Amino acid sequence: MNLKEEILKADFIGNTLSAAVTIGDDKKKFAELMKFFFSAESIYSQRASWVMAHVTDKHPELITPYLDRLVKNLFNPLPDATKRSSVRLLQFIDIPERLWGEVIEICFQFISSNEAAAIKAFSMTVLFNLTKQVPDIAHELKIVIEDQIPYATPGVKNRSLKILAELEKMDFEFQVGSPPDSRTG
């Protein structure tokens, strides 16, 4: 298999899925794919990102050796497809503690900027998932999401409302500066 040719053909779902099946759980083939994913040539980065997303749906463990670089890469100018696939992946994995700060920073940046709708929606989910480990971000996430709703696409608005409802169910205190309950002493 010539992975470079396969990646260049991954311009529609059939070829993308075919390339993903060819890679399967093969670490060497996945390593070669990730070279294209991190390529400075956007055509390779974009197409490899689509294949990477489908491979890691079935074999998420393959991304582990590349996770630090993937997160750091999000701070670089990237094609939307590469950002979208990267943030989408982060929704479905346990992000190591060492990366929480960077992931939180970039996801808040994506939500608050003029990113594509899918990148914003995936970033909201990543941050919501991280509230379980880092509850301090829940209040900021709620504020940022509420600020986005009036300008959001229908898909982002739908995701926003679902996440806000879930945040409300959680045991977070969203009243900044509220006095303590006098009944608790």
C-alpha positions as CSV (number, residue, x, y, z in Angstrom):
1,M,0.0,0.0,0.0
2,N,1.2,3.5,-0.9
3,L,-0.2,5.6,1.9
4,K,0.6,8.8,0.2
5,E,-1.6,7.8,-2.7
6,E,-4.3,6.6,-0.4
7,I,-4.3,9.9,1.5
8,L,-4.5,11.9,-1.7
9,K,-7.5,9.8,-2.7
10,A,-9.2,10.4,0.6
11,D,-11.3,13.2,-0.8
12,F,-14.7,11.5,-0.1
13,I,-16.0,9.2,2.5
14,G,-15.5,5.9,0.6
15,N,-11.8,6.4,0.0
16,T,-11.3,7.8,3.5
17,L,-13.0,4.7,5.1
18,S,-11.0,2.4,2.8
19,A,-7.7,4.0,3.9
20,A,-8.8,3.8,7.5
21,V,-9.6,0.1,7.1
22,T,-6.2,-0.5,5.4
23,I,-4.4,1.1,8.4
24,G,-6.6,-0.7,11.0
25,D,-4.7,-1.2,14.3
26,D,-1.3,-1.3,12.6
27,K,1.0,1.0,14.6
28,K,3.5,1.3,11.8
29,K,0.9,2.3,9.2
30,F,-0.6,4.7,11.7
31,A,2.8,6.3,12.4
32,E,3.2,6.9,8.7
33,L,-0.3,8.4,8.6
34,M,0.6,10.7,11.4
35,K,3.6,12.0,9.4
36,F,1.2,13.2,6.8
37,F,-1.2,14.5,9.5
38,F,1.6,16.8,10.9
39,S,2.7,17.8,7.4
40,A,3.1,21.5,6.6
41,E,1.3,20.8,3.3
42,S,-2.3,21.4,4.0
43,I,-3.6,18.8,1.4
44,Y,-1.8,16.0,3.3
45,S,-2.7,17.3,6.7
46,Q,-6.4,17.6,5.9
47,R,-6.8,14.3,4.2
48,A,-4.7,12.5,6.8
49,S,-6.9,14.1,9.5
50,W,-10.0,12.6,8.0
51,V,-8.4,9.1,7.9
52,M,-7.0,9.6,11.4
53,A,-10.5,10.4,12.8
54,H,-11.9,7.2,11.4
55,V,-9.0,5.0,12.5
56,T,-9.1,6.4,16.1
57,D,-12.9,5.9,16.2
58,K,-12.1,2.2,16.2
59,H,-8.6,2.2,17.7
60,P,-8.3,5.3,20.0
61,E,-5.2,3.8,21.7
62,L,-3.2,4.5,18.6
63,I,-3.2,8.3,19.2
64,T,-1.5,8.1,22.6
65,P,2.1,8.5,21.3
66,Y,1.0,11.5,19.2
67,L,-1.4,13.2,21.7
68,D,1.1,15.8,23.0
69,R,2.1,16.9,19.5
70,L,-1.5,16.9,18.3
71,V,-2.5,19.3,21.2
72,K,0.5,21.6,20.6
73,N,-0.3,21.5,16.9
74,L,-3.7,23.1,17.6
75,F,-2.0,26.4,18.5
76,N,-0.6,26.6,14.9
77,P,-2.5,27.9,11.9
78,L,-4.2,24.8,10.5
79,P,-6.8,23.9,7.9
80,D,-10.2,23.7,9.4
81,A,-10.4,20.0,8.6
82,T,-7.3,19.3,10.7
83,K,-8.6,21.3,13.6
84,R,-12.0,19.8,13.4
85,S,-10.6,16.2,13.4
86,S,-8.2,16.9,16.2
87,V,-10.8,18.5,18.5
88,R,-13.4,15.9,17.5
89,L,-11.0,13.2,18.7
90,L,-10.4,14.9,22.0
91,Q,-14.1,14.5,22.8
92,F,-13.8,10.7,22.9
93,I,-10.6,10.1,24.8
94,D,-9.3,10.5,28.4
95,I,-7.0,13.6,28.1
96,P,-3.9,13.2,30.3
97,E,-3.7,15.6,33.1
98,R,-0.4,17.1,31.7
99,L,-2.4,18.4,28.7
100,W,-5.5,19.8,30.5
101,G,-4.2,23.4,30.6
102,E,-3.3,23.5,26.9
103,V,-6.6,21.8,25.9
104,I,-8.7,24.1,28.1
105,E,-6.9,27.1,26.7
106,I,-7.3,26.2,23.0
107,C,-10.9,25.0,23.3
108,F,-11.9,28.3,25.0
109,Q,-10.1,30.1,22.3
110,F,-11.9,28.2,19.6
111,I,-15.3,28.8,21.2
112,S,-14.7,32.5,21.6
113,S,-13.3,33.1,18.1
114,N,-14.6,32.9,14.6
115,E,-14.0,29.2,14.1
116,A,-16.2,26.8,12.1
117,A,-19.4,25.6,13.8
118,A,-18.1,22.0,14.3
119,I,-14.9,23.2,15.9
120,K,-16.8,25.3,18.3
121,A,-19.3,22.5,19.1
122,F,-16.5,19.9,19.6
123,S,-14.6,22.3,21.8
124,M,-17.6,22.8,24.0
125,T,-17.9,19.1,24.5
126,V,-14.2,18.7,25.2
127,L,-14.5,21.4,27.9
128,F,-17.7,20.0,29.3
129,N,-16.0,16.5,29.6
130,L,-13.1,18.2,31.4
131,T,-15.3,19.8,34.0
132,K,-15.5,16.4,35.7
133,Q,-11.7,16.6,36.4
134,V,-11.4,20.4,36.5
135,P,-14.7,21.7,38.0
136,D,-13.2,25.2,38.2
137,I,-13.8,25.7,34.5
138,A,-17.6,25.0,34.6
139,H,-18.5,28.6,35.5
140,E,-16.4,30.1,32.7
141,L,-17.7,27.5,30.2
142,K,-21.3,28.4,31.1
143,I,-20.6,32.1,30.6
144,V,-18.8,31.6,27.3
145,I,-21.5,29.3,26.0
146,E,-24.3,31.7,27.0
147,D,-22.4,34.5,25.2
148,Q,-22.2,32.5,22.0
149,I,-25.9,31.4,21.8
150,P,-27.3,34.6,20.2
151,Y,-24.8,34.3,17.3
152,A,-24.6,30.5,17.0
153,T,-25.5,28.3,14.1
154,P,-28.5,26.0,14.8
155,G,-26.1,23.1,15.4
156,V,-23.9,25.0,17.9
157,K,-27.0,26.4,19.6
158,N,-28.3,22.9,20.0
159,R,-25.0,21.7,21.5
160,S,-24.8,24.8,23.7
161,L,-28.3,24.2,25.2
162,K,-27.6,20.6,25.8
163,I,-24.3,21.3,27.6
164,L,-25.9,24.2,29.6
165,A,-28.6,21.8,30.7
166,E,-26.0,19.2,31.8
167,L,-24.0,21.9,33.6
168,E,-27.1,22.9,35.5
169,K,-27.6,19.3,36.7
170,M,-24.1,19.1,38.0
171,D,-23.2,20.2,41.5
172,F,-21.4,23.4,40.6
173,E,-22.0,26.7,42.2
174,F,-22.6,29.3,39.5
175,Q,-23.4,32.2,41.8
176,V,-20.3,34.3,41.9
177,G,-19.9,36.2,45.2
178,S,-23.1,34.8,46.7
179,P,-23.2,34.7,50.5
180,P,-22.9,31.4,52.1
181,D,-26.1,29.8,53.3
182,S,-26.6,30.9,56.9
183,R,-28.2,27.5,57.8
184,T,-24.9,25.7,57.2
185,G,-23.0,27.7,59.7
